[in-house]
C-alpha cells in the first residue's frame, strides 16, 4: 500500500485494505472538498466543488482503472 512512499509514521487505525473518505467545506474558499485517508492519520484532498451536491459525486471528476 505504501510502496514508493515509505512506511507509515504512525500505526494505521484502519484495517488492511480499508480506507475512509469524507467531505469538508474549506474555511476560506468555501469550496466543498472531498478527501481520502489510507491510514486514518493522513488526509489527501481529491476534488473541490462550489456545490455540496457535486462533492457528493466525486466519481464524476475521477477516472479509475481496474
N, C-alpha and C positions, 0 to 999 in steps of 0.2 A: 504494500500500500504506500509506503514512503520511499520507494525506490527512486533514486535521483535527488531526493530532498534530505536524506539522512533520517535518523530515527526521531521519534517524538521526544521532546524535552520532558514532558510530564506523562505519567501513565494515563492512557485513554480511559475516559469514563463511559465510553460506548463499547459495545460488544464488537468482536471481529466482524468485518464486512458490514458494519452498521454506520449510518451517517444520519445527520439531522439537518433540517432546513427551517427557514423562517423568513418573516417579512418585518421590516422596521422602517419607520419614517425618519429620514435624515433630519437632524435638528436645524440645520442651516438652509439647505436647499429645499427642504420639504418634499423631496422626491422619495418614493417608496422603493426601498432596496430589498432584493432577495439575497439571502445568504445561505451558505452551506458550511457544515463543520464535519470533519472526519474523525476528530478525537473528543469533541466536547469542550476543548480548550481553545481551538483555533476557529476563527471566523473569517470566511472569504466572501466578499461581496461578488455577486454574479451579474445582476442586472439592476438597472434603476429606471423607474417609471414615474410619470406625472400622476397617473391614476392608480389607486389601490387595486381596482379590478384587473388592470393589466399585470400588476405584480403577482396576482393570484394565479396567473397562467404564464409563468416564465418559460415553459417549454416552447412557446411560440417564438421566443427570441433565441433559443438554443437549438443546436442540431447535434444529435447523438449518433454515434456509430457503434454497432454491436459486433 
